[in-house]
Amino acid sequence: MSTSRERVSKERLINILVAPHVSEKSARVAEQGGQYVFRVRTDATKPEIKAAVEFMFDVKVRSVQVANQIGKRKRFGRFEGRRSDWKKAYVRLQAGQAIELGGVDAP
């Protein structure tokens, strides 16, 4: 039987990764550097991101780099708005490891 702390920890790990981030830069980084890019929660830390990727995809992570993206200010006619801030993580796996993201070809 698992304790409350273990259950909360696994729930937290499941909720840290929001989605894979698909863009031209993420595709280039995937094929050149063997990195995967994920959109993560803004309060996630590097050790939590590493643990979440290892838990969700059953791989070994070599390194994690994070970048905070500041939301842009946008105008909608006469109304001004702002997109939300978000965080992305560049995850590099150990040699021989790969993640199947469904349609994204990576090393």
DRENTOR-907940 format. One record per residue: residue number from 1; residue in three letters; x, y, z of N, C-alpha, C in turn. Coordinates in pm, 1 decimal. Atoms other than C-alpha are relative to their C-alpha. Example, Ala and Ser with C-alpha at 12.3 -4.5 7.8 and 13.67 -1.06 7.14 Angstrom:
+-----+---------+----------+----------+----------+----------+----------+----------+----------+----------+----------+
: num : residuo :     n_xx :     n_yy :     n_zz :    ca_xx :    ca_yy :    ca_zz :     c_xx :     c_yy :     c_zz :
+-----+---------+----------+----------+----------+----------+----------+----------+----------+----------+----------+
:   1 :     ALA :     89.0 :   -119.0 :      0.0 :   1230.0 :   -450.0 :    780.0 :     90.0 :    120.0 :      0.0 :
:   2 :     SER :    -82.0 :   -119.0 :     -6.0 :   1367.0 :   -106.0 :    714.0 :    -77.0 :    109.0 :     73.0 :
+-----+---------+----------+----------+----------+----------+----------+----------+----------+----------+----------+
This chain:
+-----+---------+----------+----------+----------+----------+----------+----------+----------+----------+----------+
: num : residuo :     n_xx :     n_yy :     n_zz :    ca_xx :    ca_yy :    ca_zz :     c_xx :     c_yy :     c_zz :
+-----+---------+----------+----------+----------+----------+----------+----------+----------+----------+----------+
:   1 :     MET :     84.5 :   -117.0 :      0.0 :      0.0 :      0.0 :      0.0 :     89.2 :    123.6 :      0.0 :
:   2 :     SER :    -82.8 :   -119.3 :      8.9 :    140.9 :    340.7 :    -92.4 :    -44.5 :    103.1 :    103.7 :
:   3 :     THR :     30.6 :   -103.3 :    -97.0 :    161.6 :    625.4 :    149.9 :    -55.2 :    122.7 :    -70.9 :
:   4 :     SER :     57.2 :   -122.4 :     54.8 :     -3.5 :    962.4 :    100.4 :    104.9 :     82.4 :    -73.4 :
:   5 :     ARG :   -106.9 :    -80.7 :     59.7 :    329.5 :   1127.5 :     21.2 :     38.5 :    -53.8 :   -138.8 :
:   6 :     GLU :    -33.2 :     59.2 :    129.3 :    408.3 :    881.2 :   -261.3 :   -108.9 :     27.7 :   -101.9 :
:   7 :     ARG :    110.6 :    -22.0 :     91.2 :     62.7 :    922.6 :   -414.3 :     -2.3 :    144.6 :    -49.6 :
:   8 :     VAL :     -2.7 :   -140.4 :     37.7 :     83.6 :   1301.5 :   -411.4 :    117.9 :     25.8 :    -91.7 :
:   9 :     SER :   -117.5 :    -18.4 :     82.5 :    431.3 :   1283.4 :   -559.0 :    -25.2 :    -49.2 :   -142.3 :
:  10 :     LYS :     27.7 :     53.3 :    133.2 :    318.2 :   1065.5 :   -850.7 :   -104.4 :     86.0 :    -71.5 :
:  11 :     GLU :     99.4 :    -89.4 :     59.9 :     15.8 :   1288.7 :   -910.3 :     66.4 :    128.7 :    -47.4 :
:  12 :     ARG :    -72.6 :   -120.7 :     37.7 :    245.4 :   1589.7 :   -916.4 :     82.8 :    -25.5 :   -125.8 :
:  13 :     LEU :    -80.8 :     32.8 :    117.2 :    477.0 :   1417.2 :  -1165.6 :    -85.5 :     -9.4 :   -126.3 :
:  14 :     ILE :     89.2 :     12.6 :    115.5 :    184.5 :   1340.1 :  -1394.4 :    -45.1 :    137.0 :    -48.4 :
:  15 :     ASN :     52.0 :   -132.0 :     37.1 :     68.6 :   1703.8 :  -1388.9 :    107.5 :    100.0 :    -40.1 :
:  16 :     ILE :   -106.3 :    -96.1 :     33.0 :    409.4 :   1867.6 :  -1447.3 :     10.6 :     22.9 :   -149.5 :
:  17 :     LEU :     -9.8 :    -14.4 :    144.8 :    428.7 :   1798.8 :  -1821.5 :   -137.2 :     36.7 :    -54.5 :
:  18 :     VAL :    127.4 :    -44.5 :     55.8 :    154.6 :   1997.0 :  -1995.1 :    -18.8 :    -58.8 :   -139.4 :
:  19 :     ALA :      9.4 :     50.8 :    137.6 :    226.7 :   1905.0 :  -2358.4 :    136.3 :      9.1 :    -65.8 :
:  20 :     PRO :   -121.1 :    -21.7 :     78.4 :    506.6 :   1856.2 :  -2607.4 :    -15.3 :    129.2 :    -79.1 :
:  21 :     HIS :      4.0 :   -126.9 :     73.0 :    594.9 :   2187.1 :  -2772.8 :     51.3 :    -25.2 :   -141.1 :
:  22 :     VAL :    -34.9 :     27.0 :    138.4 :    595.2 :   2154.8 :  -3150.8 :     16.9 :    131.7 :    -73.6 :
:  23 :     SER :    -30.2 :   -118.9 :     78.2 :    762.3 :   2428.3 :  -3353.3 :    117.9 :    -32.3 :    -90.8 :
:  24 :     GLU :   -115.1 :     21.2 :     86.8 :   1031.5 :   2469.0 :  -3616.8 :    127.2 :    -16.3 :     82.5 :
:  25 :     LYS :   -119.4 :      7.5 :    -83.6 :   1291.9 :   2528.6 :  -3347.9 :      5.7 :   -132.7 :     75.9 :
:  26 :     SER :     -1.8 :    126.2 :    -74.5 :   1187.5 :   2223.5 :  -3145.4 :     31.8 :   -116.9 :    -92.7 :
:  27 :     ALA :    -34.2 :    106.2 :     95.7 :   1208.3 :   2005.3 :  -3459.1 :    148.3 :      3.6 :    -33.2 :
:  28 :     ARG :   -142.9 :    -13.5 :     29.3 :   1556.0 :   2142.2 :  -3538.0 :     84.1 :    -47.9 :    118.0 :
:  29 :     VAL :    -72.3 :     41.2 :   -120.5 :   1673.7 :   2090.1 :  -3179.9 :     -9.1 :   -151.6 :     17.8 :
:  30 :     ALA :     17.5 :    144.7 :    -14.3 :   1533.1 :   1736.2 :  -3183.5 :     91.9 :    -75.9 :    -93.7 :
:  31 :     GLU :    -82.9 :     75.8 :     94.0 :   1720.5 :   1630.4 :  -3495.6 :    148.5 :     30.6 :     14.4 :
:  32 :     GLN :   -141.8 :    -34.3 :    -13.9 :   2047.7 :   1815.7 :  -3427.9 :     54.8 :    -35.9 :    137.2 :
:  33 :     GLY :    -53.3 :     17.1 :   -134.5 :   2082.9 :   1797.7 :  -3052.3 :    -56.4 :   -115.3 :     78.2 :
:  34 :     GLY :     58.5 :    112.2 :    -72.6 :   1869.9 :   1499.9 :  -2957.2 :    -77.4 :     43.8 :    122.9 :
:  35 :     GLN :     76.8 :    -51.5 :   -112.3 :   1654.1 :   1714.1 :  -2728.4 :   -148.7 :     -2.0 :    -33.4 :
:  36 :     TYR :    144.9 :     -7.6 :     12.8 :   1279.6 :   1711.0 :  -2671.6 :    -45.3 :    123.6 :     75.7 :
:  37 :     VAL :     48.3 :   -123.5 :    -60.7 :   1085.1 :   2026.0 :  -2587.8 :   -141.1 :    -24.6 :     52.3 :
:  38 :     PHE :    130.6 :     16.4 :    -63.2 :    792.2 :   2020.4 :  -2345.7 :    -45.2 :    131.5 :     59.3 :
:  39 :     ARG :     60.5 :   -110.5 :    -74.0 :    557.6 :   2285.5 :  -2216.5 :    -29.1 :    -55.4 :    139.0 :
:  40 :     VAL :     13.9 :     50.4 :   -136.9 :    560.5 :   2249.5 :  -1836.9 :    -67.7 :    105.2 :     87.1 :
:  41 :     ARG :     61.2 :    -94.4 :    -94.9 :    392.2 :   2407.9 :  -1535.7 :    100.8 :    106.7 :     38.5 :
:  42 :     THR :    -90.4 :   -110.7 :    -31.9 :    535.2 :   2745.2 :  -1436.7 :     70.1 :    -18.1 :    133.6 :
:  43 :     ASP :    -63.2 :     20.7 :   -130.6 :    615.2 :   2622.8 :  -1083.6 :     87.0 :   -125.7 :      3.6 :
:  44 :     ALA :    -80.0 :    123.2 :      5.8 :    803.6 :   2310.0 :  -1200.5 :    148.9 :     32.0 :      9.6 :
:  45 :     THR :   -144.9 :    -14.2 :    -11.8 :   1171.2 :   2269.4 :  -1111.6 :     69.1 :   -102.2 :    -89.7 :
:  46 :     LYS :    -74.1 :     92.8 :     85.4 :   1445.0 :   2092.7 :  -1308.9 :     -5.0 :   -144.2 :     51.6 :
:  47 :     PRO :      8.7 :    139.5 :    -48.3 :   1454.6 :   1785.3 :  -1079.6 :   -139.9 :    -60.1 :    -17.1 :
:  48 :     GLU :    135.7 :     49.5 :     19.3 :   1074.8 :   1756.8 :  -1098.6 :    -26.0 :    -33.6 :   -146.6 :
:  49 :     ILE :     18.2 :     25.2 :    142.6 :   1080.0 :   1781.8 :  -1479.4 :     72.6 :   -128.0 :    -39.4 :
:  50 :     LYS :    -77.0 :    121.5 :     28.7 :   1351.4 :   1515.9 :  -1499.1 :    -74.2 :   -123.0 :     49.8 :
:  51 :     ALA :     71.9 :    113.2 :    -57.7 :   1157.6 :   1284.2 :  -1268.4 :   -129.4 :    -27.7 :    -76.0 :
:  52 :     ALA :    125.9 :     17.0 :     73.1 :    833.0 :   1344.0 :  -1461.0 :     22.7 :    -66.5 :   -135.3 :
:  53 :     VAL :    -28.6 :     59.6 :    130.4 :    987.8 :   1260.4 :  -1800.3 :     41.7 :   -145.9 :     17.2 :
:  54 :     GLU :    -42.3 :    138.3 :    -23.8 :   1155.0 :    948.8 :  -1660.1 :   -117.8 :    -87.2 :     41.0 :
:  55 :     PHE :    117.0 :     75.3 :    -45.1 :    828.1 :    840.2 :  -1496.0 :    -99.6 :    -23.4 :   -113.8 :
:  56 :     MET :    102.4 :      9.3 :    104.0 :    598.6 :    911.1 :  -1792.6 :     44.9 :    -82.9 :   -120.9 :
:  57 :     PHE :    -45.8 :     63.7 :    123.0 :    817.1 :    778.0 :  -2077.0 :     96.8 :   -115.5 :     21.3 :
:  58 :     ASP :    -89.8 :    111.0 :    -34.1 :   1038.6 :    521.5 :  -1897.2 :    133.0 :     10.4 :    -75.1 :
:  59 :     VAL :   -130.4 :    -26.2 :     61.2 :   1366.2 :    674.6 :  -2020.9 :     92.3 :     60.2 :    104.9 :
:  60 :     LYS :    -97.2 :    -64.0 :    -88.3 :   1684.1 :    811.1 :  -1859.7 :     34.4 :    137.5 :    -57.1 :
:  61 :     VAL :    -24.5 :   -137.7 :     41.6 :   1730.4 :   1189.2 :  -1874.8 :    142.3 :     39.0 :     37.6 :
:  62 :     ARG :   -135.8 :    -46.5 :    -26.2 :   2079.9 :   1335.3 :  -1907.0 :     -0.1 :    141.5 :     55.9 :
:  63 :     SER :      2.5 :   -137.7 :    -48.4 :   1999.5 :   1705.1 :  -1862.5 :   -132.5 :     66.4 :    -33.3 :
:  64 :     VAL :    121.5 :    -79.2 :     20.8 :   1716.8 :   1957.1 :  -1843.2 :     38.2 :    147.5 :      2.1 :
:  65 :     GLN :    -14.9 :   -145.2 :      3.2 :   1722.8 :   2322.8 :  -1942.8 :   -139.9 :     58.9 :     -7.9 :
:  66 :     VAL :    132.4 :    -62.0 :      1.2 :   1427.9 :   2553.1 :  -1880.3 :      9.3 :    143.3 :    -50.1 :
:  67 :     ALA :     10.2 :   -137.6 :     47.9 :   1317.4 :   2880.0 :  -2035.3 :   -137.9 :     52.1 :     35.0 :
:  68 :     ASN :    126.7 :    -64.9 :    -30.5 :   1048.6 :   3113.8 :  -1908.0 :    -39.2 :     88.7 :   -116.4 :
:  69 :     GLN :     50.9 :    -79.4 :    110.3 :    841.1 :   3257.6 :  -2190.1 :    -97.9 :    102.4 :     55.5 :
:  70 :     ILE :     86.8 :   -107.8 :    -46.0 :    684.5 :   3593.6 :  -2114.4 :   -114.2 :     16.3 :    -99.4 :
:  71 :     GLY :    117.0 :    -15.2 :     86.2 :    331.1 :   3637.4 :  -2248.6 :      1.4 :    132.7 :    -74.2 :
:  72 :     LYS :      0.4 :   -120.2 :     82.5 :    287.6 :   3887.3 :  -2530.2 :   -122.8 :     85.9 :     29.7 :
:  73 :     ARG :    113.9 :    -90.6 :     -7.1 :     65.9 :   4193.3 :  -2514.0 :    -64.8 :      2.3 :   -137.4 :
:  74 :     LYS :     73.1 :      6.4 :    125.9 :   -201.9 :   4173.3 :  -2780.5 :   -118.0 :     95.8 :      2.7 :
:  75 :     ARG :    117.8 :    -85.7 :     13.5 :   -471.9 :   4405.2 :  -2909.3 :   -106.4 :    -75.1 :    -78.2 :
:  76 :     PHE :    115.3 :     57.1 :     68.5 :   -815.9 :   4284.2 :  -3010.1 :    -94.9 :    116.0 :    -27.6 :
:  77 :     GLY :     77.7 :   -119.6 :     29.2 :   -967.7 :   4584.6 :  -3182.3 :     43.0 :    110.9 :     93.6 :
:  78 :     ARG :    -34.4 :   -107.2 :    -95.3 :   -982.7 :   4854.8 :  -2918.7 :     35.0 :    -53.5 :    137.8 :
:  79 :     PHE :    -29.0 :     60.2 :   -130.0 :   -930.6 :   4611.3 :  -2632.3 :    141.9 :    -55.7 :      0.6 :
:  80 :     GLU :   -135.3 :     50.5 :    -14.1 :   -585.2 :   4527.1 :  -2507.1 :     -0.8 :   -117.1 :     97.6 :
:  81 :     GLY :     -7.5 :    118.5 :    -84.8 :   -505.2 :   4188.4 :  -2360.1 :    142.9 :    -48.0 :     11.4 :
:  82 :     ARG :   -133.5 :     54.3 :    -20.7 :   -211.9 :   3976.9 :  -2258.1 :     -9.6 :   -150.3 :      5.3 :
:  83 :     ARG :     -6.9 :    145.3 :     -6.6 :   -123.8 :   3614.1 :  -2317.7 :     69.1 :    -41.3 :    129.2 :
:  84 :     SER :    -56.9 :     48.8 :   -125.4 :    -24.9 :   3403.6 :  -2019.7 :    149.3 :    -30.4 :    -15.1 :
:  85 :     ASP :   -139.3 :     43.9 :     -4.9 :    338.5 :   3345.1 :  -1920.6 :      0.1 :   -152.8 :      5.3 :
:  86 :     TRP :    -11.2 :    144.1 :     -4.7 :    456.9 :   2986.6 :  -1963.9 :    145.6 :    -40.3 :      2.6 :
:  87 :     LYS :   -136.0 :     51.1 :    -13.6 :    763.6 :   2770.1 :  -1917.6 :     16.5 :   -119.2 :    -92.3 :
:  88 :     LYS :    -28.5 :    117.1 :     81.3 :    926.2 :   2526.6 :  -2157.0 :    129.8 :    -62.8 :     46.4 :
:  89 :     ALA :   -116.0 :     76.3 :    -44.5 :   1180.3 :   2256.9 :  -2085.4 :     61.7 :    -71.8 :   -118.4 :
:  90 :     TYR :    -77.0 :     73.9 :     99.2 :   1451.4 :   2124.3 :  -2316.0 :     60.2 :   -119.8 :     72.6 :
:  91 :     VAL :    -41.9 :    122.0 :    -68.1 :   1513.0 :   1762.5 :  -2215.4 :     91.6 :    -79.1 :    -92.9 :
:  92 :     ARG :    -94.9 :     80.9 :     76.6 :   1821.3 :   1573.5 :  -2338.1 :      7.1 :   -137.7 :     66.5 :
:  93 :     LEU :     -2.9 :    136.5 :    -51.1 :   1811.9 :   1196.6 :  -2302.4 :    139.0 :    -58.6 :    -11.5 :
:  94 :     GLN :   -127.5 :     70.8 :      9.5 :   2103.7 :    961.7 :  -2246.0 :      5.9 :    -75.5 :   -132.2 :
:  95 :     ALA :    -21.4 :     66.3 :    128.6 :   2251.1 :    784.7 :  -2547.8 :    -83.1 :   -127.4 :     -9.7 :
:  96 :     GLY :     79.0 :    119.9 :     23.7 :   2027.6 :    518.5 :  -2698.0 :   -144.2 :      9.4 :     45.8 :
:  97 :     GLN :    136.0 :    -17.9 :    -48.6 :   1708.9 :    655.4 :  -2542.0 :    -79.0 :     82.5 :   -102.0 :
:  98 :     ALA :     85.7 :    -76.2 :     90.5 :   1413.7 :    789.6 :  -2742.9 :   -141.4 :      4.4 :     56.4 :
:  99 :     ILE :    139.0 :    -16.4 :    -39.7 :   1060.6 :    916.1 :  -2684.5 :    -82.5 :      5.1 :   -128.1 :
: 100 :     GLU :     91.0 :     -2.7 :    114.5 :    780.0 :    845.8 :  -2931.4 :   -112.5 :     98.0 :     33.2 :
: 101 :     LEU :    100.0 :   -102.4 :    -26.0 :    565.9 :   1160.3 :  -2943.2 :   -114.0 :     -3.6 :   -100.5 :
: 102 :     GLY :    110.4 :     13.2 :     94.8 :    337.4 :   1043.9 :  -3222.4 :      8.9 :     98.9 :   -114.2 :
: 103 :     GLY :    -11.0 :    -85.5 :    116.5 :    438.1 :   1197.9 :  -3552.3 :    123.9 :     85.1 :     -4.1 :
: 104 :     VAL :   -122.3 :    -79.7 :     -3.5 :    753.4 :   1376.7 :  -3440.3 :    118.1 :    -96.0 :     -7.2 :
: 105 :     ASP :   -116.3 :     86.5 :     14.1 :   1065.0 :   1202.9 :  -3568.8 :    118.8 :     63.3 :     69.5 :
: 106 :     ALA :   -116.6 :    -48.8 :    -73.4 :   1356.2 :   1245.0 :  -3331.0 :    101.2 :   -114.1 :      8.4 :
: 107 :     PRO :   -105.3 :    102.6 :     -5.1 :   1686.1 :   1061.3 :  -3286.5 :    -26.0 :   -109.6 :     99.7 :
+-----+---------+----------+----------+----------+----------+----------+----------+----------+----------+----------+
